[in-house]
Amino acid sequence: MIEHMTDELQLVDLFCGAGGMTLGFVRAGFEAAAAYDNWECATKTYERNLGEHIQCASICEDLELPAARVIVGGPPCQGFSSAGARRSNDHRNTLVAVFARLIARHRPHAFVFENVEGFLTGGDGRFIFDLLDPLIEAGYRVHLRKVNAANFGVPQHRKRVLGIGGLGWDPTFPAPTHSAHGAPGALLGGTHLPLTPSITDALCGLPAATIGNDGNDHAYSLLEGLDLERARRLRPGQRMRDLPEELWHESYKRRAYRRVMDGTPVEKRGGAPAGLRRLRADEPSKAITGAAINEFLHPAEDRPLTVRECARIQTFPDDFEFVGSRRDRAQQIGNAVPPHFAEVIARTLLHDLRTRLENSNPGALLSFTPTLSSGMSPVLNEVRKKVEKRYRIHARQPMLWD
């Protein structure tokens, strides 16, 4: 059995952003030893809320990290995010390999990796190999699964890839805590569990939003003209495509037509066209991104969400202060790991670290769950085959509740 540990387990957070992952781990009992990010605005937010151990620095393989039992992080995802055009040669994608090699060199007891679902198919799967090859060679035994944060109590459908690894030991993948509805595959993540909080639950207790565009996180700009007309016509759950075509944004028209008419390969078309969407009060939100303050309408009012409402849906506490312009604050929130989601992960990992058995098992991919649905795209299916062949996975792949 491993040596007795204190509750103050050392944590290093790479690509920490505003600190959502760190906040969740600190709530679970970890002690943040260091955090790194190169976006100054986000590091100022982190420092204001979580401490001066944050460093504004570029993260490279030569970075010297303090001793830590756990390293966590989510390398920048823009290169393979479905929110924009995918570029497999985006230099930010290579930071996945940097993250893995830093862990392999510093050898913490465990690591946690979080990223967007596009990580799985970006570069036809090569980013999976960038992550797993150095870690498995170093002796880490890894789970890599696609999850929906709604199944862990976060009031939004936020599909992400979660990797958890232990150095020579088998970590437990966190079990779902909530049943969710309102998105494909959501019910597959857990049944007979408490329902995920709805938007109404998430926003309960907030005062009325004010009009303005200053530093107030709970303020909004009045809609006018066509923007107001669009908002008035959209019913809960409807989006731009449900409006008459003459009310579509020009950018929406271009994206909608390009996706089906210009012959662009599917994997290069990016995500769904940008456009307004009115959220449903009785369901979890759609995924909060940096554009949510422009694209998501309040369930009952003809206005966009405020920065603070986005923070609530991301499970940040009301006393968490974001630094920067309104756009910067919204981007920090949209980029963050929801603190509640991080806390669920951290509590499972903390239990593992206190009870794990020492062994000399070699590194391995213990499980790989690339989808939450019963179907699979041709591109993802090809990636699945490559991964199973490369890492010799033959057994039935466990679902989230296994």
Sequence and secondary structure as in RCSB ss.txt:
>XXXX:A:sequence
MIEHMTDELQLVDLFCGAGGMTLGFVRAGFEAAAAYDNWECATKTYERNLGEHIQCASICEDLELPAARVIVGGP
PCQGFSSAGARRSNDHRNTLVAVFARLIARHRPHAFVFENVEGFLTGGDGRFIFDLLDPLIEAGYRVHLRKVNAA
NFGVPQHRKRVLGIGGLGWDPTFPAPTHSAHGAPGALLGGTHLPLTPSITDALCGLPAATIGNDGNDHAYSLLEG
LDLERARRLRPGQRMRDLPEELWHESYKRRAYRRVMDGTPVEKRGGAPAGLRRLRADEPSKAITGAAINEFLHPA
EDRPLTVRECARIQTFPDDFEFVGSRRDRAQQIGNAVPPHFAEVIARTLLHDLRTRLENSNPGALLSFTPTLSSG
MSPVLNEVRKKVEKRYRIHARQPMLWD
>XXXX:A:secstr
      S EEEEEES TTSHHHHHHHHHTEEEEEEEES HHHHHHHHHHH TTEEE    TT      SEEEE  
  TTT TTS   TT GGGGHHHHHHHHHHHH  SEEEEEEEGGGGTGGGGHHHHHHHHHHHHTTEEEEEEEEEGG
GGT SEE EEEEEEEEESS         B  SSTTGGGG SSS B   HHHHHTT    EE  SS TTEE    H
HHHHHHHH  TT BGGGS GGGS HHHHHHHHHHHHS   GGGS SS    EE  TTS EE   TTHHHHEE SS
SSSB  HHHHHHHTT  TT    S HHHHHHHHHHS  HHHHHHHHHHHHHHHHH        EEEEEE  SSS 
  HHHHHHHHHHHHHHT  S    TT 
